Amino acid sequence: MARTIADVRALFEVMAGPDVGDALSAPVPLRSYREGELLSMCIGILESDALGVPTPETRAAVERAAKLLGDRGFAVEPFRLHGLDRALDLWWFFFGPVIGNLIQHSIAGQEDQISPMLREYLAFATSGNPISLEKFMKACAERDLLRAEILRQMQDTRILLSPVSASPAFRHGQGNYLPGTGYRETMRFSQWLNLTGFPAVSLPIAVSNEGLPIGVQVIGKPFEDELVLAVAEAIEQSRGPWQPPMLKNV
């Protein structure tokens, strides 16, 4: 979390580059983009029936971000991405049962020390059958194939705009994992990115009628983080300084 995209870029530049202690880190050099170089690039507004229906306020925030880019000369148009229904299933497998069982194992005997929300998450994440090695390896292969298919679809579209969540932010402590109302449903627009590892940055664009922030994601392809930051900064500059919302009493 940072106040501006410039702050994020400063941190990114410190962290970027290969890690001698990580054999899987990629030796990708730092790049920079001038806005004029990007104006011929196609930016898509993400559409997918699998991700749910954003609230009117949320949809308006994405439309505003698209207009801010369009007014600067960017080409912005709707972009429908297929296969995200399976991406959501795979996301929950890895971020539900797989991680849930790892956490449950690590806190054995200390369950009384975890938060109520973590306890609720673990109840849902570990309620199914045990995970077999065959099932885990099959899911890994499916994830890699799906990532390749999404990249194929994005061949001519390097940046996507989408909501962060289908609804404005929850009030502190009101988020949950209950079916139909909690994070698993509202955060679908972010879940497929957790699965595929695509870079994205979230920008606050609007506030709800209750004064809760509404964010918009700028999504890119793997190893194109600098491009994501450049487009996000263009939106930020057109949006102007962000004023923290003043919550209304309810």
Helices and strands as residue ranges (DSSP letters): H 5-15, H 35-38, E 42-47, G 49-51, H 56-71, E 75-80, H 84-93, I 94-98, H 99-106, G 111-113, H 116-125, H 133-153, E 159-163, H 183-186, H 188-196, E 200-207, E 213-219, H 225-239
